[in-house]
Structures are given as C-alpha cells and as structure tokens.
Amino acid sequence: MPREPGLAGTVAAECIQAVPWISYALEFVGVDDPPAAPAVLALTDGASTLDIPLGVLEAEGLTGRIPWPGVDDPRPFASVRVSAVTDDLAWTRGDIRATVRAAGAELAVPLRFPAASATCVADGVAAAGLSRTGGMVPIGAAVAGGLALVGGLAALGFAVRRRRDVAARR
C-alpha cells in the first residue's frame, strides 16, 4: 500500500553528557522526487511559539541534534547552565506541542523536556547529586578514602613515637 506523501521520522529529548538536547531523524515519504526544503521544529504552549531551524531536508533525509532552547553552553563538559525558569524560554520546559514542518508538510511529534536526574541538568541543578560544577564521586568512596588517610597518618605517628621511645631507652 503506498504511503501518503508527507514527513516521517523521530524527534526526541535526551541528555548527552548532562546537557539536554533535541535529536531528530527526518525523511520525506510517499514522494518520488522530494524537494530540498528547510525543516523547522515549531514548539508552542498555546500562548508562545518558537520556530527552530533544523537544516535542509533532502531526499536522503536529515539527522542531527540541537541544544534545548535556553541552554547557555552546549559544549560537553562546559559549565552548563539551563537558563533560569524566569527567562523567556521557560515555557518550553512545560506542557508543549511540537511540529516539524518542511515543504508544506507537517509532522506532529511528542516532545518533552527531560526530567532532572544525576546525569541531566534541568534548570541549572542536577537531581540526586552535586551541582553540575561539582563531582559525582559516591559519598561512601569519599568517606572510605578519608578514613584510610586518617588511619595511615595515625599508624605513621605511632611508628615514629615508638622509634623515639626505643632510641631514648638506649
């Protein structure tokens, strides 16, 4: 059965190295000779709208990723901060509808801002861990390391004191 001409593909929110991204893979379907056309991801909450250019959708498709609107610095391991909730793009992290448009065709896609987790920053804070600028060393390992250091220093102190006592007796 032939497909109805239009767009097909996926659009998903994901965290890559603690940064929220929108990844996409799009293609024309049911079109013998699809035109090269700009693809746009439109986000709306009913009151506000944001059109995000994705690139040119060609016959072989279009794939890529873009930082979630409001991410200040999407470079891996950068000091990432998602813009404050009071900024003009905070609505994109709420209840939104997303549509991809290209060459007069539209594709509604489910899209939601990723929830905060130990590996994903949301509104500047990673849940269940230190802030993005801190480390992610488990607390048990840090405590064990500290105790080992204290124990080693105590053993060294006792050994030095014993050596002094033995030398003083001679």
C-alpha angles and dihedrals in degrees: 000000000000118000123244109255112259144081131318132179146086135283118187140170115231141161118241115184090343094307122115111235137174110227122193142184115185138173141171114249131197092016119115097201108016117198122238102252137168112259120214130190109214118200122190139168093190094264102049131036132196124189113202118192111226100182136261116324108215135178092277092051136245128267132172146103137251131193115262110265108273098029105135100202119011096184113123113261092007118134092271120198125175108219114265118274089249093062123108093258098051089104089068088069092058134062105326141162119222128201131177115215128192133153092351094307124114134202121191110215131187109242131167132168109260115257118250113265139155088276100038129062117219122179090349097303131094112214122232096017145045122307117279091268092054131076129266097219110143111252092233092058091049092050092046091050092050092049091048090052092049091047092050093050091049091051090049091050093051091048093051092046092049091050090052092049092050091048092048092054093057 
